[in-house]
Amino acid sequence: MQPGQALVAGLIRAELSASETYRRALEKVGEDAGAGELRRIETEHRQAAEELARRVPDRVPEGSGFWGAWALAVQTAAQAFGDAAAALALREGEIVGIRGYERALDDPGLSADLRSLIESRLLPQARAHVAAVDDFLRLQRGAA
């Protein structure tokens, strides 16, 4: 693996796991207000993983990394405390994902192509996810 690719492999795992986490949350949320936004975010995480994987041809990582454990936490929170608690967990996961992208940008081994993808699309998208989850939380609190 070339320099920076191990870091990107971790980002791929995180995106795959984020997609899984949102799918699990959507099982609980169903058709509640704002569920369409959560579906859009799930799709964006899956597409981000695919886009990153195309740029790391040596090896696509297996396993879900951090978000795998987070998926279980979200599901548990939703079962125990409801949709708002699950959304808070999703929000925290997005913040961790933003930090992962910021760390990747600090890596001198990151290719210019990956740097551009992260700066122009993936990092702004992750920040927009936080805002969308915040909107979902407001909807949930208004429905309560």
C-alpha positions in Angstrom: 0.0 0.0 0.0 1.3 3.4 -0.9 1.8 6.2 1.7 -1.6 7.6 2.8 -3.5 4.6 1.5 -3.8 3.0 5.0 -5.4 6.2 6.2 -7.8 6.2 3.2 -8.6 2.5 3.9 -9.7 3.6 7.4 -11.9 6.3 5.8 -13.5 3.7 3.5 -14.3 1.5 6.5 -15.7 4.5 8.3 -18.0 5.4 5.3 -19.2 1.8 4.9 -19.9 1.7 8.6 -21.7 5.0 8.5 -23.9 3.7 5.8 -24.7 0.7 7.9 -25.4 2.8 10.9 -27.9 5.0 9.0 -29.6 1.9 7.6 -30.1 0.6 11.2 -31.4 3.9 12.4 -33.8 4.0 9.5 -35.2 0.6 10.5 -36.2 2.3 13.7 -37.3 5.6 12.3 -39.3 4.2 9.5 -41.2 7.0 7.8 -41.0 9.6 10.6 -40.6 13.2 9.6 -37.1 13.7 8.3 -36.5 10.1 7.4 -35.9 11.0 3.8 -32.9 13.2 4.8 -31.4 10.2 6.7 -31.9 8.0 3.7 -30.1 10.6 1.6 -27.2 10.7 4.1 -27.0 6.9 4.0 -26.7 7.0 0.3 -24.0 9.7 0.4 -22.0 7.6 2.9 -22.2 4.6 0.6 -21.2 6.6 -2.5 -18.3 8.2 -0.6 -17.0 4.7 0.3 -17.3 3.7 -3.4 -15.5 6.9 -4.5 -12.7 6.4 -2.0 -12.3 2.7 -2.9 -11.9 3.6 -6.6 -8.9 5.7 -5.6 -7.3 2.9 -3.6 -7.0 0.0 -6.1 -4.5 -2.1 -4.1 -6.9 -3.2 -1.4 -10.5 -2.4 -0.4 -10.7 -2.8 3.4 -13.0 -5.2 5.1 -14.7 -4.6 8.4 -16.5 -1.5 9.6 -14.0 0.0 12.0 -15.3 2.7 14.4 -18.7 3.1 12.8 -19.4 -0.6 13.2 -19.4 -0.2 17.0 -21.3 3.1 16.5 -24.0 1.3 14.5 -24.7 -0.9 17.5 -24.7 2.1 19.9 -27.2 3.9 17.6 -29.5 0.9 17.5 -29.3 0.4 21.2 -30.0 4.1 21.9 -33.0 4.0 19.6 -34.4 1.0 21.3 -33.8 2.3 24.8 -34.4 6.0 24.4 -36.1 6.7 21.1 -35.3 8.4 17.8 -33.8 11.6 19.3 -31.2 9.6 21.2 -30.3 7.7 18.0 -30.0 11.0 16.1 -27.7 12.4 18.7 -25.5 9.3 18.3 -25.6 9.8 14.5 -24.5 13.4 15.0 -21.6 12.4 17.2 -20.5 9.8 14.6 -20.5 12.5 11.9 -18.3 14.7 14.0 -15.9 11.9 14.5 -16.0 11.4 10.7 -15.2 15.1 10.1 -12.2 14.8 12.4 -11.1 11.7 10.4 -11.2 13.7 7.2 -9.3 16.6 8.8 -6.6 14.2 10.0 -6.4 12.8 6.5 -5.8 16.3 5.1 -2.9 16.7 7.6 -1.2 13.6 6.2 1.6 14.5 3.8 1.3 11.1 2.1 -2.2 11.9 0.9 -2.4 12.1 -2.9 -3.4 15.3 -4.5 -6.4 13.5 -6.0 -7.7 12.3 -2.6 -6.9 15.7 -1.0 -9.1 17.4 -3.6 -11.9 14.9 -3.2 -11.9 15.3 0.6 -11.6 19.1 0.5 -14.1 19.7 -2.3 -16.8 17.1 -1.6 -16.4 14.7 1.3 -15.6 17.1 4.1 -18.3 19.7 3.2 -20.7 16.8 2.8 -19.9 15.5 6.3 -20.4 19.0 7.7 -23.8 19.2 5.9 -24.7 15.8 7.5 -24.4 17.3 10.9 -26.8 20.1 10.0 -29.2 17.6 8.5 -29.2 15.5 11.6 -29.7 18.7 13.7 -32.8 19.4 11.6 -34.0 15.8 12.1 -33.5 16.3 15.9 -35.6 19.5 15.8 -38.3 17.6 14.0 -38.2 14.8 16.5 -38.4 17.2 19.4 -41.3 19.1 17.8 -43.2 15.8 17.4 -42.7 14.9 21.0 
